Amino acid sequence: MPWIEIIVSPSGQSQVQTKGFDSATCRTGSQFIERALGQTTNEQLTSEFYQDQLSLQATETEGV
């Protein structure tokens, strides 16, 4: 089951982490929170984000 974790530091900086989402759906899932928190200053994508792209590339390579 997908979930979103929001971490707020003592200085007030926030970090949004998504877990269990398929590929780029994490962006859609966390978009409303990111808008509410304000401007994004940094984005670090995990391997889950690229999972579908890697699967598609592997399928295309195997079909050659």
matplotlib code that plots the C-alpha trace (Angstrom):
import matplotlib.pyplot as plt

x = [0.0, 1.5, 2.1, 3.5, 5.8, 6.3, 9.3, 9.6, 13.0, 13.4, 14.3, 11.0, 12.2, 10.0, 10.8, 8.2, 8.9, 6.7, 6.9, 5.2, 4.1, 4.7, 7.1, 6.1, 2.8, 4.6, 4.6, 0.9, 0.3, 2.4, 1.5, -1.2, 1.2, 4.0, 1.7, 0.5, 4.1, 5.3, 8.3, 10.3, 14.0, 15.3, 14.1, 15.8, 14.2, 14.5, 14.9, 11.1, 10.6, 12.6, 11.3, 8.8, 11.3, 13.9, 11.3, 10.3, 13.9, 14.6, 11.5, 12.6, 16.1, 14.9, 12.6, 15.5]
y = [0.0, 3.4, 6.0, 9.5, 10.6, 14.2, 15.1, 18.6, 19.7, 21.9, 24.8, 24.4, 22.7, 19.9, 16.7, 14.6, 11.0, 8.6, 4.8, 2.0, 4.0, 2.6, 4.7, 8.3, 8.0, 9.2, 12.7, 12.6, 11.2, 13.8, 16.8, 18.2, 18.1, 19.8, 22.6, 23.2, 23.2, 25.8, 25.9, 22.7, 23.4, 19.8, 16.6, 13.2, 10.4, 6.8, 3.6, 3.1, 6.1, 4.5, 1.0, 1.0, 2.7, 0.0, -2.8, -1.3, -1.0, -4.6, -5.8, -3.9, -5.3, -8.8, -8.4, -7.4]
z = [0.0, -1.0, 1.7, 2.1, 4.9, 5.8, 7.9, 9.4, 10.8, 13.9, 11.5, 9.7, 6.5, 5.3, 3.4, 1.6, 1.0, -1.0, -0.6, -2.4, -5.5, -9.0, -11.1, -11.6, -9.8, -6.7, -8.1, -8.6, -5.2, -3.4, -5.6, -3.3, -0.3, -2.2, -3.3, 0.3, 1.6, -1.0, -3.3, -4.0, -3.4, -4.1, -5.6, -5.1, -7.1, -5.9, -7.8, -7.5, -9.8, -12.6, -12.2, -15.1, -17.4, -16.6, -17.2, -20.5, -21.6, -20.7, -22.6, -25.7, -25.5, -25.1, -28.2, -30.4]

ax = plt.figure().add_subplot(projection="3d")
ax.plot(x, y, z, "-o")
ax.set_aspect("equal")
plt.show()
